[in-house]
Amino acid sequence: MKKIGASILLAGFVSAACAQTNAPGAVAPTNAPAGRTLSLQDCIAEALQHNFDVRVERYQPLISRMGLEEAYAGYDPMFSLSGSHSHNDSPGPSGTNGISYQNDNNVSSDLSGLLPSGLGTSYDFNGKVDDTTTGESTSGSAGVTVNQPLLQGLWIDKTRLAVSAAKNQIKFTQQDLRNQLITTVSAVENAFYELIYARENLTVQQQALDLAQTQLDQDRQRVEVGSLAPLDVQQDEAQVAQSHANLIAAQFTLEFDENTLKNLITDNYLQWHELDIEPQGTLEAIRQLFDVQDSWSKGLASRPDFLQAKINLEQQGIQLKFDRNQIFPQLDLTGSFGYNGAGREFSDAFGQYAAANRPFYSYGASLTMPLSNLGPRSTYKADKAAEQQDLLKLKQLEQKVMVDIDNAIKQSQSDFDNVQATKEQRIYAEAALDAEQKKYAVGKSTTFTVLQLQNSLTLARSQEIRELANYNKDLTALAQAEGTTLERRNVDVTAN
């Protein structure tokens, strides 16, 4: 079996080479469209590469990754730089006619940032040049200021909450993509089996028409030789007309099912419109050994919707952790340290920075505490209740997964038994018609009885392939209920 790689970003699927053949056993017009033989794995490969739903969903993990980068932007250092110049002329000292002036040149810069521990830091530089009537002087300072939360904001803050939410969103969208792949592959499988059924049913209806036409031709000969009443031929003609109508309906079903499969495997329907898809293989009923406990384990470990529910519960727990932290008072340690410098020139001030002989520092703490703290407490209680609600939803979904799997197994077992039953029904119908035709040939039966048995045989043949298709679709539904469709079809999903 071919292994198909499904890449979230690159979509690297390569379809197997497909031979061009004519459909066996089907009635085609003289100018039949070109046929393309496709196996089920070929159809899956085409769908994973071209299906619109899959292509749309592949963007979601990429968008979520951008959301994570946006959340991490909360830790980006911020740099600011500003400068200003001011000039002021004022009257000179009393008793003089002079003018005093003052030119101030200021420059300041700041580099600040937040660490994952909640520690806020700020590196500051300030410089000032004063040019006045009495002379020129420079001054400035360079230092660092820190702020460390001890209660509110210590173990989680808004930035860490946003990062956690963004990480969970990535996991959530990855499961969305898995779910879409499972849905698409399952739809392709079902459409493929329906197309095989439609082609084989068309053959059954053609056989029914041929059988009715043969009966009509033989009875017309009997009328000519006088061994049969002309009225009996009208029953044959009605049977031929009904069989022809059934053949037309089967042909439409074939074309409809073919379009259904085309819609799933291509993003350019125009290129496939004139192609006649010829499914490779036949419908078979291979007995499966079912283990409900094993299937339950697979479902609870692989079902995308169940995994998403667990992700939601995890995120609610993180939100609850944040809400609880907000109940605490805001108690922060603060401190600053740096050096001052002054002189007539900038070089003098910088020299004093290097000499580190004019330090400044401060330290302290600040406490902010709402008296009632009603808002954060109410939010915490509400989200605590929401967490319990999400837990119940998870348990409810767990039960639904188990019921879905149990029903799928029972349906598969039932339809497998139906396959065997309808096969025996078809064999008995063939034998009954053969025996009745022999009796009819010697005048011991009637046209009505033969036609009834013809209808019974056609119904039995159609029902047999219907149950074969149903059984294969049941296995598809079971894999979908377990969440193991991709593993079953060797679809490898790799996130880059």
N, C-alpha and C positions, 0 to 999 in steps of 0.2 A: 504494500500500500504506500502510495506517495505521501511524503510529509510536506505539509503546507505551512510556510512561515507567514504569519500575519504581523507586520510591524506597525506600531501605533503611529509613528511619524512617517515612515518611509513607504508603508503599504507595499511591501516587496513580495507580491505574489506572482508566480509564473505559472501559466496554464500549460497543461500537457498538450502535445500535438494531437490534433483531432483529424481523423480520416474522414473523407467525403464519400458517403455511400448512400444507396437508396434504401428506404425503409422496408424491411422484410414483412411480408404478410399484410400489408396495408394497400388499400385501393387508392391510387393516386391518379390525377388527371394527366392528360398527355403532356402538357407543358408544366410539369411539377417543378416547384422551386428546388434549388440545390439543397442537398441535405448535408448536415454536419453531425457526425456521430460524437456524442459526449458521454463519458462515464459520470457517475455521481461525483467522484473526486474532481473531475474537470469542471463540473458545474459549481462546486463549492469554491474552487480556486478562482473562477471567473467572478463569482459573487463577492468574495472577500476583496477582490481588487476593484470591482466596478460598481457594486451595489451602492446606491445613493445614501441609504440610511447609515451604512457602515462608514462611508466617506465623511458624512456630516459628523458622526459621533467621534471620529478620530481627532477632531480638533479640540474636543473638550479637555483631555489630559494636558494638551499644550497650553490651553487657556488657564488651566489650574496651576500649571508650573509658573506662568507669569504672575498669577496671584500670589504664589509663595514668595517670589522675588519682590513683589510689591510689599508684602508683609515684612520681609527682612530689611526693607528700606528704613524701617524705624531705627535701625542701628547704624545708618549711614552718618559719618561725621559731617558736621555743618561748619563751613568756614565763612566768616564775614569779615569785610574790610571796609572801613569808612574813613573819610578825611574831610576836613573843613578849614576854611579860612575866614577870619572876621577882622574888620578894621573899624576903629573908633577914634575920631578926633574930638577933643574936649578942650575947654578953655584952660590956659595955664594957671599956675598958682596965683593967688590973690595978689594984686598990685603989679602984675605983669601983663603985657599984651601978647605974650606967646601962646602957642597952641600945643597941648599935650596930645600925643597919639599913642595908639596901642594896636599892634597887629598880632593876632593869635592864629597859630597854625596847629591844628590837632590831627592826629592820626591814631586809629585804634583798629585792632584786629582780634578775632576770637575764633577758636577752634573748639567745638563742643561735640559731645557724643554721649550715647547711652550704651552701657555694657549689658549682656544678658543677665547679670546679677542684679540689675536695677541701679547700679552705680552710675550717676551722672557726673561727667567731668567737663571742665571748661578751662581752656588755656587762653589767657588774655595778655595782650600787649597794648599799652597806651603811651603815647608820646605827645609832648606839647612844646612848641617853640613860641616864646613871648618876645616880641620886638616892640619896645616902648621908648618913650622919650629918654628915659634914664639908662637904657641899654638893652641888651639881649640876653635871654636865659633859656635853658631847656630843662625839662623835667619829664619823668615818665615812670612806668612800673611794668613789670612782667611777672606773672604768677599763674597759679593753678587753683581752681576752686572745685571742690568735690561735694557730692550730696549722696548719701547712702540711706535708703529706706530700711528701717528695722522691723516694721510691722506691715502696714499696708504697702504693697508693691514689692515686698521682699522675695517671696517665692513665686509670684506671678504678677504680671502687670498687663496692660492693654497690648503692648507689643508682643509679649510672649503668648498671650491669648490669640492674637491674630496669626502668629506663626503656626501655632498648633492647629488652629482652624484651617489654615491653608494647606497644611500637610494632610490633614484628614480629607480635605476636599479633593486632593490629588488621588488618594486611595479610593474615594467615592466615585470619581469620574472614571478611574480605571475599571471599576466594577460595572459602571454604566457601559463602557466599551465592551467588556466581556459579555454583558447581558445582550447587547446589540448583536455581537458576533454569534452568540448562541441562538438568538432569535432568528437571525438571517440564515444560518446554517440549517436550523430545523425547518424553516420555511422552504429552503431549497430542497431538502430531503423529501418533504411532503409533496412538493410540486413535481419532483422527479418521479416519485412513485405514482402519483396521479397521472402523469403523462404516460408512463408504461401501461397503467390500467386502461387509459383512454385508447391507446393504440391497440392493445389486445382486445378490448371490448369492441373496437371497430371491426377487427377480424371476426369476432363472434357474430356480430350483426350481419357482416357480409356472408358468413356461413349460413346464417338463418335465412337470408334472402335467397342464396343459392339453393338451399334445401326447399324453400317454398316454391321457387321457380321450377325446380325439377319435378316437384309434385304436380304443379299446374300443367307442365308439358306432358307428363305421363297420363294425367286424367283427361286431357284433351284428346289424346290418342285413344283412350278407352271410350270416350264419347263417340269418336268417329267410327269405332268398330261396334258400338251399341252395347258395350258392357257396363256403361255408367251413364247415369242420368245427367243431362246438361246442368241441372240445378246444383249438382255437387261441385261443378267447376267454379261457380260463383264464390263458394267458400274458399277455394284455392286462390282465386283472384283477390279476395279480401285479405287473405293471409299475405300475399305478395305485396299488396299495397301497404299493409301495416309494417311488414319487414322493411320495406323501402323507407318508410317514415322513420323507423327506428334507426336505420343506417344514417339518415340525414342528421338526426339528433346526435348520434355518436360522433359523426364527423365534426359537428359544431363543438361538442365537448372536447374533442381532441385539439381543435384549433384554440379554444379558450384556455385549456390547460397549458398548451405550448406558449401562449402569450404570457400566462402567469409566470412560467419559468423564465422566459426572456426578460420580463420586467425585474426579476430578482437578480439576474446575472449580468446585466449590461447597463451602462449609463448612456448608451447611444442606440436607442431602439431602431432607428432608421437603418442601421447597418445589419440588424438581425431580422428585420421585418420579412424579407423574402426568403430567409433561411428556414429549412425544415429541420428541426432538432430531432435527431434519432437517438433516443436513450440507449446506452449500451448496457446489456444485461437483461435479465428477466426477473420477475417477482418470485422469490423463494421464501419458504418458511423454515428457518433454521431454529431448532428448539434452543431456548435459552434457559440457563439455570438461574433462577432468581433467589436472592438472599435479601429479605426485606431489611434486616438489621444492617447489613453492609451498605445497602442503598440509602438507608437513613443517615449513616455516617458520612457517606459521600455528599448527600444533600446538605447536611448541616456544615460541611467543610467547604463546599464549592458553590452553592447557590448564590449568585450575585446579589439578589434581593435580601437574603439573610445576612450576608456579609455587610451589606450597606446598613442594615438595621443595627448591627453591632458597631459599625463605625459611628452612626448617629448617637448611640448610647455612650460610646467613648467620648465623643465631643461634648455631650451633655455633662459628663463627669468633669471635663476640663472647665467648662463654663461654671459648674457648681464650685469648683476649687477657686476660681476667680471671684465668684460672688462671696464666698466665705471670707476671702482675703479682704474684700472691701468693707466688711463689718468692723475690722480692727481700726483703731485710731491711726492717724498718720504721724509716725514718730521717725524723724530723720536726723541723722548725724550730718553736720556740715563742717567744712573746714576750708581754709585757704592758706596759701603760702606763696611767697614771691620776694622780689627785690625791687627797691626803688633806686632811682638814679637822677642826678641833677647836675647842671653845669652850664657854662656859657655856650658850649657847642654840643651837638649830638654825640660826638665822639667822647665827650666827657661823661655823658649819661651812660653810654654803652660800656665805657670803661668801668664804671661803678657796678653795672650789672655783672660784669665778669669778675670783679673783685669780691662780689657777694658780701659786702660789708654793711649793707643797709637793708636788712631783711624786714619783712612784715609777715605776720601770720595771725590766724584766728581759728577758733574751733568752738563748737557749740551744738546744741540740739534744739529741735523745734517739735512741738506737739500740737496737732490739730485734731479735735474730737467733737463730732456733733453730739449734742446733749441727748437727743432721742434716738438718732441713727435709724429712724423709721424706714427710710427709703431702701438702704442696702439690706436691712433685715427682711423686708417684705420681698425684695427681689430674690434673696437667697431661699426663702420659703417657697416662693412660686417655682423656682427652678428645681428645687428639691422634689416638689410634687411632679414636675415635668419629667424628671429622671425616673421616678417610679412609674409614670405613665409609659415612658419609652421602654422600660423593662417589661411591662405587661405586654406591650406591642411586640416585643421581641419573642416572648414566650408564645404569644398568639401565632406569630409567623412560624415559629418552630413547629407548632402543632400542625399548621397548614402544610408545611413542607412534608411532614410525615404522612399526612392524609393524602396529599397529591401523589406521593411516591407509592403508597399502598394501593391507591386507585389505579395508578398506571400499571402496576404489576398485575393486579387482578384483571384489568382490561386486556393486557397482553396474553395472559394465560387463557382467558376466555376466547379471544380471537384466534389463538393457535389451535384450540380445539375446534373452532368453527372452520378453520382451513381444512382440517381432516374430514370434518363432517360434510362440507360442501364438495370436497373431492369425491367422496363416496357417492354423494347425491348425483354428481355429474356422471359418474361411471354407470350408476343404475339407470339414469335417464337415457344414456346412450343405448344400453342394452334393451330397455323397454321400447324405445322407438324402433330399434332394429327388429325386434320380435313382432311389433305391431305392423311394421311395413311388410313383413313376410306374410302375416295373416291377411293384410289388405290385398296383397298380390294374388291370393287365391280366393278372394271374395269373402273372407271371414271377419272383416273389420270394415269400418266406415271412414269416410274422409274426415269427418268431424273428430273422431278419436285420434287419427294420425296427426291432424293439425294441432290438437291439444298437446300431444306428446312432443311435437316439434317445439311448441312454445315452452314446454317444461324443460326441454333440453337446453334451449337458448338461455332461459332464466338460470338454470343450474350452471352453465358455463360462465355466464356473466357474474353470478354470485361467487363462484370459486375465485376468480381473479380479484373480485371486490374484497373478499376476505384476506387474500394474500396482500393486497395493498394496505388494508387496515392493519394487519399484523405488523408490517414493516413500519407503518406510521406510529403504531403503539410503541415500538422500540425507540423511535425518535422522541416521542413524548416522554418516555421514561427517562431517557438521557437528559432531556431538557429539565425535567422535574428534579433530577439529581444534580444538575449543573455540570455534567460531565460530557456535554456534546462535543466540545473542542478537543478534549483528550480522546474521545471515541473516534473522531475523524482526523486525529493527528494534526490539529491546527495549533501551531505554536505561537503564542502571543508574547512578544518581547517588547517592553517599553524602553525606548532609548531617550 
